[in-house]
Amino acid sequence: MKKLFVPVLLAAAVLLAGCGPQAAPKLVFKNTDLTGLDYVKDFALTDHNGKPRSLADFRGKLVVVFFGYTQCPDVCPTTMAEMAAVMKELGPQADQVQVLFITVDPERDTQKLLASYVPSFDSRFLGLYGTAEQTAKTARDFKVFYSKVPGKTPGTYTVDHTAGTYVFDKQGKIRLFMRYGQGSAPVVHDLKQLLG
């Protein structure tokens, strides 16, 4: 009897294990998965409407963060235009996404300039700025590089900067790093994965 009891008990345990909650399917991204990395927990900047902002303000939405500057000749307008296309492709789901443009040129990118530049791509986009110190700290936290490149005159400098974009999930955790210039399709794919 004991010999029969052990296999029956094992079979019952296996069957019961199959009745428990199933693990969530693993998300497959087209971009670099940063899930679980322990950096970029927050920032303290001001938006183009003059409101102080932190990452926690956008809890409940996916947050897409790009560092750039308004006088950027190519990378920044291309990225912003791609994100505007992404928002259109997402349709109603776009309301669950907040795009933030953080300037790496606080010297020239005033609140007024950001308020005219950033929403010109999509009215839901927000431009963020800070002091030189706040900008440097935020860039360090995000591991973003930027450096002023002198122009012919003091006011005509350019800024070399990291060209990728970060994505945070609805709980404010960093999830993705998106490469520059890949078009909207991979971005839409990844954001839809995170939106569920």
VOSE-12194 format. One line per field, with one value per residue: residue number from 1; residue in one letter; x, y, z of N, C-alpha, C in turn. Coordinates in steps of 0.1 Angstrom, whole numbers. Example, Ala and Ser with C-alpha at 12.3 -4.5 7.8 and 13.67 -1.06 7.14 Angstrom:
i	[1,2]
aa	[A,S]
n.x	[132,128]
n.y	[-57,-22]
n.z	[78,71]
ca.x	[123,137]
ca.y	[-45,-11]
ca.z	[78,71]
c.x	[132,129]
c.y	[-33,0]
c.z	[78,79]
This chain:
i	[1,2,3,4,5,6,7,8,9,10,11,12,13,14,15,16,17,18,19,20,21,22,23,24,25,26,27,28,29,30,31,32,33,34,35,36,37,38,39,40,41,42,43,44,45,46,47,48,49,50,51,52,53,54,55,56,57,58,59,60,61,62,63,64,65,66,67,68,69,70,71,72,73,74,75,76,77,78,79,80,81,82,83,84,85,86,87,88,89,90,91,92,93,94,95,96,97,98,99,100,101,102,103,104,105,106,107,108,109,110,111,112,113,114,115,116,117,118,119,120,121,122,123,124,125,126,127,128,129,130,131,132,133,134,135,136,137,138,139,140,141,142,143,144,145,146,147,148,149,150,151,152,153,154,155,156,157,158,159,160,161,162,163,164,165,166,167,168,169,170,171,172,173,174,175,176,177,178,179,180,181,182,183,184,185,186,187,188,189,190,191,192,193,194,195,196]
aa	[M,K,K,L,F,V,P,V,L,L,A,A,A,V,L,L,A,G,C,G,P,Q,A,A,P,K,L,V,F,K,N,T,D,L,T,G,L,D,Y,V,K,D,F,A,L,T,D,H,N,G,K,P,R,S,L,A,D,F,R,G,K,L,V,V,V,F,F,G,Y,T,Q,C,P,D,V,C,P,T,T,M,A,E,M,A,A,V,M,K,E,L,G,P,Q,A,D,Q,V,Q,V,L,F,I,T,V,D,P,E,R,D,T,Q,K,L,L,A,S,Y,V,P,S,F,D,S,R,F,L,G,L,Y,G,T,A,E,Q,T,A,K,T,A,R,D,F,K,V,F,Y,S,K,V,P,G,K,T,P,G,T,Y,T,V,D,H,T,A,G,T,Y,V,F,D,K,Q,G,K,I,R,L,F,M,R,Y,G,Q,G,S,A,P,V,V,H,D,L,K,Q,L,L,G]
n.x	[8,20,38,22,10,30,37,11,8,29,20,-3,7,21,0,-15,4,3,-21,-17,-10,0,31,39,40,72,84,93,115,123,142,169,168,164,154,153,177,194,192,186,163,148,142,146,132,120,90,79,58,63,60,72,87,89,98,79,55,44,35,17,17,34,67,86,118,139,170,181,184,170,182,194,206,198,195,178,153,146,142,121,101,98,88,64,51,49,31,8,5,-1,-26,-55,-42,-20,-26,-17,9,37,58,89,111,143,163,197,209,206,214,206,180,153,124,103,111,113,86,75,88,88,60,52,57,40,11,10,35,62,86,115,136,165,187,222,236,215,209,233,234,211,217,240,228,212,232,239,257,269,283,295,302,323,313,314,309,303,276,268,273,273,258,271,256,242,223,201,170,151,129,104,84,49,50,72,97,128,129,136,162,162,174,187,172,157,132,96,83,96,96,69,61,75,65,38,41,48,26,7]
n.y	[-12,13,16,23,46,67,73,82,104,121,125,139,162,173,179,198,218,227,242,266,302,314,323,355,362,365,396,406,427,451,470,479,462,473,465,461,474,494,524,559,570,592,627,663,689,716,722,733,749,761,746,727,695,659,625,610,624,614,589,560,563,554,567,585,595,620,635,666,695,727,740,721,705,681,654,658,671,651,628,638,641,615,604,618,606,580,584,590,565,549,555,557,546,563,582,571,576,596,619,633,660,667,695,699,722,745,772,785,774,786,788,798,794,766,761,768,752,723,714,718,695,676,682,671,667,674,699,700,718,729,744,749,732,714,703,690,671,656,645,630,611,597,587,601,616,649,677,710,724,747,774,797,821,831,826,807,780,744,714,684,652,624,603,586,573,570,547,545,524,522,522,537,526,520,508,505,513,532,532,558,569,547,546,545,521,499,512,516,490,481,499,492,466,472,486,466]
n.z	[0,8,-12,-34,-26,-25,-53,-61,-45,-54,-80,-75,-64,-86,-103,-88,-87,-113,-112,-100,-101,-132,-146,-158,-193,-209,-220,-252,-266,-292,-288,-265,-235,-203,-180,-145,-139,-116,-116,-123,-108,-104,-111,-108,-122,-143,-161,-194,-189,-166,-143,-115,-119,-114,-118,-106,-110,-132,-129,-136,-163,-193,-196,-218,-223,-237,-243,-254,-275,-285,-307,-321,-351,-364,-351,-328,-338,-356,-339,-323,-342,-350,-326,-325,-346,-336,-315,-330,-343,-321,-314,-294,-272,-269,-250,-227,-226,-219,-233,-227,-232,-224,-220,-229,-230,-212,-211,-235,-240,-231,-209,-225,-251,-251,-247,-271,-290,-282,-279,-306,-320,-308,-290,-265,-256,-233,-225,-206,-182,-164,-140,-148,-131,-122,-147,-153,-132,-137,-162,-156,-138,-157,-172,-195,-220,-227,-244,-250,-281,-295,-316,-345,-333,-299,-293,-311,-307,-308,-294,-285,-279,-262,-282,-278,-264,-234,-217,-193,-172,-162,-135,-129,-133,-149,-182,-210,-235,-263,-295,-317,-347,-358,-369,-366,-362,-345,-321,-316,-314,-290,-270,-270,-260,-234,-226,-225]
ca.x	[0,28,45,12,7,40,35,-1,10,37,12,-13,15,24,-13,-18,14,-2,-33,-13,-9,10,41,36,49,84,82,104,116,132,153,177,160,172,147,161,189,191,196,176,151,140,148,139,134,108,85,78,47,68,57,83,84,97,93,67,44,38,31,5,19,48,74,97,127,149,178,184,183,161,189,200,202,193,191,166,140,142,137,108,91,95,79,50,45,46,19,-3,3,-6,-40,-60,-32,-10,-29,-10,24,42,71,96,123,151,173,211,214,198,218,197,167,145,110,95,116,108,71,71,94,84,46,50,57,27,7,11,49,66,100,120,148,169,200,233,239,205,210,245,231,201,224,248,219,208,244,239,269,267,294,294,312,323,309,322,307,299,262,265,278,264,260,272,249,237,211,191,158,148,114,100,70,38,54,83,109,134,127,142,169,159,184,183,170,153,119,86,77,101,92,55,61,80,56,26,44,47,12,-1]
ca.y	[0,24,18,29,59,77,78,90,117,129,129,150,175,179,184,210,228,233,250,279,313,313,334,364,359,373,405,406,440,454,478,474,460,478,461,456,482,503,538,568,568,604,640,675,699,725,720,745,757,766,737,718,681,648,613,605,631,608,575,555,564,552,579,584,607,622,646,673,710,732,744,708,706,669,643,662,672,637,620,643,638,600,602,623,595,569,587,588,551,542,559,560,542,574,590,565,578,610,622,644,665,674,702,699,736,754,785,791,769,792,782,803,787,752,761,769,741,709,710,719,681,670,691,664,666,684,703,702,725,732,751,741,721,704,696,681,660,647,638,620,600,590,583,608,625,661,686,721,725,761,778,809,831,825,821,797,767,732,705,669,646,610,604,576,576,561,545,540,518,529,522,546,518,521,495,504,523,531,537,569,568,534,547,544,507,492,519,513,476,480,506,483,455,477,490,454]
ca.z	[0,9,-25,-43,-20,-28,-67,-62,-38,-63,-92,-71,-62,-99,-108,-80,-91,-125,-109,-94,-110,-143,-147,-169,-205,-210,-230,-262,-271,-303,-283,-254,-223,-191,-168,-133,-136,-105,-117,-128,-100,-104,-115,-104,-133,-145,-174,-202,-184,-153,-132,-111,-123,-111,-125,-99,-115,-144,-125,-143,-177,-198,-198,-228,-220,-246,-240,-267,-274,-296,-319,-327,-365,-370,-342,-320,-346,-361,-328,-318,-353,-349,-314,-329,-355,-327,-308,-339,-345,-309,-313,-281,-262,-267,-238,-216,-228,-217,-239,-221,-238,-214,-227,-224,-233,-204,-213,-245,-241,-220,-208,-236,-263,-250,-248,-285,-297,-279,-283,-320,-325,-303,-279,-252,-252,-224,-224,-192,-181,-151,-140,-153,-121,-123,-160,-152,-123,-144,-173,-149,-134,-168,-179,-207,-223,-235,-244,-258,-292,-299,-330,-349,-323,-286,-293,-322,-304,-309,-282,-288,-268,-264,-290,-275,-256,-223,-215,-180,-172,-154,-120,-128,-134,-162,-189,-223,-241,-277,-304,-326,-361,-363,-374,-355,-360,-334,-309,-313,-309,-276,-262,-269,-251,-220,-223,-223]
c.x	[9,35,35,10,17,38,22,0,18,29,2,-5,18,11,-16,-8,9,-14,-29,-13,2,19,37,45,60,82,95,104,125,144,159,169,169,164,156,173,185,197,185,163,142,148,140,142,121,103,82,66,51,65,69,78,94,91,80,54,36,35,18,6,33,55,86,105,138,157,182,184,176,169,197,196,196,187,178,153,136,136,123,97,88,85,65,43,41,33,7,-6,-3,-21,-44,-50,-21,-13,-23,5,27,56,77,109,131,162,187,217,206,202,209,183,159,131,102,98,111,93,66,76,88,70,43,50,44,24,9,25,53,81,103,133,152,181,211,237,228,206,222,241,221,208,233,239,215,219,244,251,264,279,292,305,312,320,318,320,302,285,258,270,268,267,260,265,245,224,200,180,155,133,113,86,61,41,67,97,115,133,135,152,167,169,178,181,165,138,109,82,83,97,77,54,64,70,43,29,43,33,3,-12]
c.y	[13,27,25,43,70,82,86,104,126,134,140,163,181,185,197,221,235,242,264,290,311,325,342,361,369,383,405,419,441,462,472,474,463,474,456,465,492,517,546,566,580,616,651,686,707,723,733,754,763,758,728,703,671,636,608,612,624,593,572,556,558,565,577,597,608,635,653,688,716,736,733,707,693,659,647,663,659,628,625,640,623,598,607,612,583,572,586,573,543,545,562,556,553,582,584,567,593,611,634,647,673,681,700,712,746,769,792,786,774,785,786,796,772,751,762,757,727,706,712,705,674,678,685,664,677,687,705,709,726,741,743,729,710,696,686,669,650,639,627,608,591,584,588,617,637,670,698,722,739,763,790,821,824,819,811,783,756,724,690,662,632,611,594,581,565,559,539,535,526,530,531,538,519,507,494,516,521,538,548,564,554,534,544,530,500,499,516,499,475,487,498,471,460,481,478,454]
c.z	[0,-5,-35,-38,-25,-43,-68,-56,-47,-75,-87,-69,-75,-105,-101,-84,-104,-123,-104,-105,-120,-143,-159,-181,-205,-222,-239,-268,-283,-299,-271,-241,-211,-178,-157,-130,-125,-106,-123,-121,-101,-110,-109,-113,-134,-159,-181,-198,-170,-141,-128,-114,-117,-118,-119,-104,-126,-141,-131,-158,-181,-200,-207,-226,-231,-242,-253,-264,-287,-308,-326,-342,-370,-360,-334,-328,-352,-351,-324,-329,-352,-337,-317,-337,-346,-320,-317,-341,-333,-307,-299,-270,-260,-255,-226,-217,-226,-223,-232,-229,-228,-221,-220,-227,-226,-206,-224,-245,-229,-220,-220,-249,-263,-252,-263,-293,-295,-283,-298,-327,-321,-291,-265,-247,-242,-225,-210,-192,-166,-151,-146,-144,-122,-136,-159,-143,-130,-155,-167,-145,-145,-176,-194,-209,-230,-234,-254,-268,-297,-314,-334,-340,-310,-286,-303,-319,-307,-296,-287,-276,-272,-271,-288,-266,-246,-222,-200,-180,-163,-140,-118,-128,-148,-169,-202,-226,-256,-285,-313,-340,-366,-368,-363,-352,-347,-320,-305,-308,-294,-267,-260,-260,-237,-216,-221,-233]
